[in-house]
Amino acid sequence: MGCLPGNEVELVQMAPFADPMYLNINGTHLAIRKETAIHILIEITHE
């Protein structure tokens, strides 16, 4: 479980003070801390 290049990432919810963040990564729900999330490079796409 994790986040790899090319995965689709959706922000589902943020806890108070933005830590942790609740993400949907290719259909898998994952809660990660802000200090980990800063290492994820995001490209915004519009559907």
C-alpha positions as CSV (number, residue, x, y, z in Angstrom):
1,M,0.0,0.0,0.0
2,G,1.3,3.4,-0.9
3,C,1.6,6.0,-3.6
4,L,3.5,5.4,-6.7
5,P,4.2,7.5,-9.8
6,G,1.1,7.6,-12.0
7,N,-1.4,6.9,-9.3
8,E,-4.6,9.0,-9.1
9,V,-4.8,10.8,-5.8
10,E,-8.0,12.4,-4.4
11,L,-8.1,14.4,-1.2
12,V,-11.1,13.0,0.7
13,Q,-10.9,14.9,4.0
14,M,-8.5,16.8,6.2
15,A,-8.3,16.6,9.9
16,P,-8.0,19.7,12.1
17,F,-4.8,21.6,11.4
18,A,-4.5,19.5,8.1
19,D,-2.8,16.6,9.9
20,P,-3.5,13.8,8.9
21,M,-4.9,14.0,5.4
22,Y,-7.3,11.3,4.3
23,L,-6.6,10.3,0.6
24,N,-8.1,8.0,-2.0
25,I,-5.2,6.6,-4.0
26,N,-6.4,4.5,-6.9
27,G,-9.3,3.3,-4.8
28,T,-7.4,2.6,-1.6
29,H,-8.0,4.9,1.3
30,L,-4.9,6.1,3.1
31,A,-4.4,8.6,6.0
32,I,-1.0,10.2,5.9
33,R,0.7,13.0,7.9
34,K,1.5,16.4,6.4
35,E,5.2,15.7,6.7
36,T,4.8,12.7,4.4
37,A,2.3,14.3,2.0
38,I,4.8,17.1,1.1
39,H,6.8,14.5,-0.8
40,I,3.9,13.7,-3.2
41,L,4.1,15.7,-6.5
42,I,0.6,16.4,-7.8
43,E,-0.5,17.2,-11.3
44,I,-4.0,18.6,-11.4
45,T,-6.2,17.2,-14.2
46,H,-9.7,18.3,-15.1
47,E,-12.3,15.7,-16.2
